[in-house]
Amino acid sequence: MSFGEGVGMDFDTAHGRDWPSVRQFNVFLANRIGALMDVVRRFETTDIKIVSLMVVDSADCAIIRMVLSDPERAKEIFAQAKMMVTESDLLVVKLPGGSQPLATICRALLTAELSIHYAYPLLIGVGPEGSTALALHVDDHETAAATLNDKGFTLYTENDLTW
């Protein structure tokens, strides 16, 4: 269910939040050859899709930020593999039309004086229409969601990641 497409839409997530959210997994790995493949391979034989991926690299370790199509089952896979994983919330926003969609999103968040900590695109189309979207980690999730919604942006939830 997308957020922002209906007027007066009530929304409640499985985590008891009243704003749209997508879980991101932050996987902590030793910075060595094959470490990313080890993570990706765990989903190879499942129907869980890697929706988005970003690698944050340093000299000693790497953080793999991932959005997966079935977060509950993904948690089980990470636990079975005894991987060091944390979760955080992301906003996933449909890229608006026009020649500069990223600037449009940034401008909207700037009006509310919100900072974007990081952003990355999704690897697959999202929602029933298969739209291009951007994952955002912001300093105030609830205010950012309300701001984007008020300005007519479409926000996606975890339910939009399964197809």
C-alpha positions as CSV (number, residue, x, y, z in Angstrom):
1,M,0.0,0.0,0.0
2,S,1.5,3.3,-1.1
3,F,1.3,6.3,1.2
4,G,0.2,9.6,-0.1
5,E,-2.1,8.5,-2.9
6,G,-5.3,8.8,-1.0
7,V,-6.7,11.7,1.0
8,G,-7.1,11.2,4.7
9,M,-5.6,7.7,4.6
10,D,-4.9,6.1,7.9
11,F,-1.7,4.1,8.1
12,D,-0.3,1.7,10.7
13,T,2.7,-0.4,10.2
14,A,3.4,-3.8,11.8
15,H,5.9,-2.0,14.1
16,G,3.2,0.2,15.5
17,R,4.3,3.3,13.6
18,D,1.8,5.7,12.0
19,W,4.1,6.7,9.1
20,P,5.4,4.8,6.1
21,S,8.6,3.0,6.6
22,V,10.8,0.4,5.0
23,R,13.3,-1.6,7.0
24,Q,16.9,-1.5,6.1
25,F,19.4,-4.1,7.3
26,N,22.9,-2.9,8.1
27,V,25.2,-5.9,7.8
28,F,28.6,-5.5,9.4
29,L,31.4,-7.5,7.6
30,A,35.1,-7.8,7.6
31,N,36.5,-6.0,4.6
32,R,37.7,-9.0,2.7
33,I,37.3,-10.5,-0.7
34,G,34.1,-12.5,-1.1
35,A,32.3,-11.0,2.0
36,L,29.6,-9.3,-0.1
37,M,29.1,-12.5,-2.1
38,D,28.6,-14.4,1.2
39,V,25.7,-12.1,2.1
40,V,24.1,-12.1,-1.4
41,R,24.5,-15.9,-1.7
42,R,22.2,-16.4,1.3
43,F,19.3,-15.1,-0.6
44,E,20.1,-16.9,-3.9
45,T,18.0,-20.0,-3.1
46,T,15.0,-18.1,-1.6
47,D,12.3,-16.0,-3.2
48,I,13.5,-13.0,-1.2
49,K,14.6,-10.2,-3.5
50,I,17.4,-7.8,-2.8
51,V,15.5,-4.6,-3.5
52,S,18.3,-2.2,-2.8
53,L,22.0,-2.3,-1.8
54,M,24.7,0.1,-0.8
55,V,28.2,-0.7,0.4
56,V,29.9,1.6,2.9
57,D,33.6,0.7,2.9
58,S,36.4,1.5,5.3
59,A,39.9,0.0,5.8
60,D,38.9,-2.6,8.3
61,C,35.2,-3.2,7.8
62,A,32.3,-2.7,5.5
63,I,28.6,-2.0,6.2
64,I,26.2,-3.4,3.6
65,R,22.9,-1.5,3.7
66,M,20.2,-3.7,2.2
67,V,16.4,-3.5,1.7
68,L,14.9,-7.0,1.2
69,S,11.5,-8.0,-0.1
70,D,10.6,-10.0,3.0
71,P,12.2,-8.5,6.1
72,E,10.9,-11.0,8.6
73,R,12.3,-14.0,6.7
74,A,15.5,-12.0,6.0
75,K,16.0,-11.5,9.8
76,E,15.8,-15.3,10.2
77,I,18.4,-15.9,7.5
78,F,20.8,-13.3,9.1
79,A,20.3,-14.9,12.5
80,Q,21.0,-18.4,11.2
81,A,24.2,-17.1,9.6
82,K,25.1,-15.4,12.9
83,M,25.8,-12.2,11.0
84,M,26.1,-8.9,12.8
85,V,23.0,-7.0,11.7
86,T,21.1,-3.9,12.8
87,E,17.9,-2.4,11.4
88,S,16.9,1.1,10.6
89,D,14.0,2.9,9.0
90,L,14.0,4.4,5.6
91,L,11.6,6.4,3.6
92,V,11.1,5.1,0.1
93,V,9.8,7.9,-2.2
94,K,8.6,7.6,-5.8
95,L,10.7,9.7,-8.1
96,P,8.5,12.5,-9.4
97,G,8.3,13.4,-13.0
98,G,10.3,16.2,-14.5
99,S,13.9,16.7,-15.5
100,Q,15.3,17.0,-11.9
101,P,13.4,14.6,-9.6
102,L,16.2,14.4,-7.0
103,A,16.3,18.2,-6.7
104,T,12.5,18.2,-6.3
105,I,12.7,15.8,-3.3
106,C,15.6,17.7,-1.8
107,R,13.8,21.0,-2.1
108,A,10.7,19.6,-0.4
109,L,12.8,18.3,2.6
110,L,14.7,21.6,2.8
111,T,11.5,23.5,3.3
112,A,11.0,21.5,6.5
113,E,14.7,22.0,7.4
114,L,15.4,18.3,7.3
115,S,18.7,16.7,6.5
116,I,19.3,13.6,4.3
117,H,21.9,11.4,5.9
118,Y,22.2,9.2,2.9
119,A,20.2,8.1,-0.1
120,Y,20.4,5.3,-2.7
121,P,18.1,4.1,-5.6
122,L,16.2,0.9,-5.5
123,L,17.2,-1.9,-7.9
124,I,13.7,-2.8,-8.9
125,G,10.5,-1.0,-9.7
126,V,8.2,-0.5,-6.7
127,G,4.5,-0.6,-6.2
128,P,1.8,-1.9,-8.5
129,E,3.1,0.3,-11.4
130,G,6.8,-0.6,-10.9
131,S,7.9,2.9,-10.3
132,T,11.5,4.1,-9.8
133,A,12.2,5.1,-6.2
134,L,14.8,6.5,-3.9
135,A,15.5,5.2,-0.4
136,L,16.2,8.0,2.1
137,H,17.6,8.0,5.6
138,V,16.7,11.3,7.2
139,D,17.2,13.0,10.6
140,D,13.5,13.1,11.4
141,H,11.6,10.3,9.8
142,E,8.1,11.2,10.9
143,T,8.4,14.9,9.9
144,A,10.0,14.0,6.5
145,A,7.1,11.5,5.8
146,A,4.5,14.1,6.6
147,T,6.3,16.8,4.6
148,L,6.6,14.6,1.5
149,N,3.1,13.4,1.8
150,D,1.8,17.0,2.2
151,K,3.7,18.0,-1.0
152,G,2.1,15.2,-3.0
153,F,4.9,12.7,-3.1
154,T,4.1,9.0,-3.1
155,L,5.8,7.1,-0.2
156,Y,6.1,3.3,-0.3
157,T,5.9,0.8,2.5
158,E,7.3,-2.8,2.9
159,N,4.0,-4.1,1.4
160,D,5.0,-2.4,-1.9
161,L,8.2,-4.4,-2.1
162,T,6.5,-7.8,-2.6
163,W,5.1,-8.6,-6.0
